[in-house]
Amino acid sequence: MNTVVFIGFGDEKQAFEGDRTLREMHKDGSLTLYADAIIAKDSKGNVAIRQPAMAGPFGTVTGLIAGSLVGLLGGPPGVAVGTGVGTLMGAAFDLARWGVDNDAVQVVGDYLTPGKAAVIANVDETWHLPLDTRMEALGGTILRRTPTQVDDIFYERDVKAKQAELADLEAEKVAELKAADTKKSAERNIKLQAKIDAAKRRLQEKQDQLAAQIDSVKTEGEEKVALLKGQMTTANDEAKTQLEKRLAQVHADYRARTEKLTKALQQRQAAHAA
C-alpha cells in the first residue's frame, strides 16, 4: 500500500541513518521508496529541511509535505510573520490533500522537539513489520498516513463548479435580454457580459488544470513502473514476487485514474460546448 511515513529520531545523525536504511530496504525489495526528505528542529526551535526530496512527481509531493510541515511547525524567525495566516492555511490544505490531517501534524509537532529530526518518505509496502522492525532498532518512531486521491476529485469538482457559475451568468443574461430594452438594462448587459467573459476564462483555466492533472497522473504511473522494474534487478527472489504484484496493481490503478479523469474532462468539454 502506498503510504506517507513520518519516522521521528532523537537527532539528525539517527535520521540520516534511518534514511540510509530505507534506501537499503528499497534495494533488497523489502519496500519501494518513491521519495524521501529529512526535516529537523534546532536548539532554538526552528524547523528546516536538512535533506530535500529528489526530483520527479513523488519528490515534488514529498517536498511539498516537508515544506508545509516546516511552515506549520515553525520555520526560521520571521517565516510565520512573512507567510501570514493564508499561506499557513494553504499549507494545511496541501497536507490534507495527501492524507496528512491535523492530528498527524499535531503528533509530528509534539515529537519534533528541539534537537530531534524526522524522515518523511513516500513508500509502498506489503507489510508494516519489516519497516517497523528496522526503524525501531535505530530508535525511530513511525507514523503512517495513506494518501488519498483528493487531487483527482478536486480538479473534477473545480471544473464543474466553474461551469455552473458560467451557466448561471448566461441564464441571467438571457433573462436581461428579454427585459425591456432600456438604457439601464443595456448597462446591466454590459456588466453581465464582462462577468461571463471572466467566467469563461476561469473555466478554461480549470479545464487546462484538469488536462495537466491527467498528464501528471500518467507521468506518476510511468515513474512508478520504471522504479519498480529497476528495483527487480536488485531485489531478492522472495521480494520479486511481491514486486510483480505491486507492478500489476500500479498498472491497474493508474490506468483507472487516467481513464476516469479523461472521461471527466471530455464530459465537461461537451457540456461547455453545449
Buried (B, 14 or more C-beta within 10 A) or exposed (E): EBBBBBBBBBEBEBBBBBBEBBEEBBBBBBBBBBBBBBBBBEEEEBBBBBBBBBEBBBBBBBBBBBBBBBBBBBBEEEBBEEBEEEBBEBBBEBBBBBBBEEEBBEBBBEBBEEEBBBBBBBBBBBEBEBBBEBBEEBBBBBBBBEBEBEBBEBBBEBBBEBBEBBBEBBEBBEEBEEEEEEEEEEEBBEEBBEBBEEBBEBBEEBBEBBBEBBEBBBEBBEBBBEBBEEBEEEBEEEBBEBBEEBBEBBBEBBEEBBEBBBEBBEEBBEEBEE
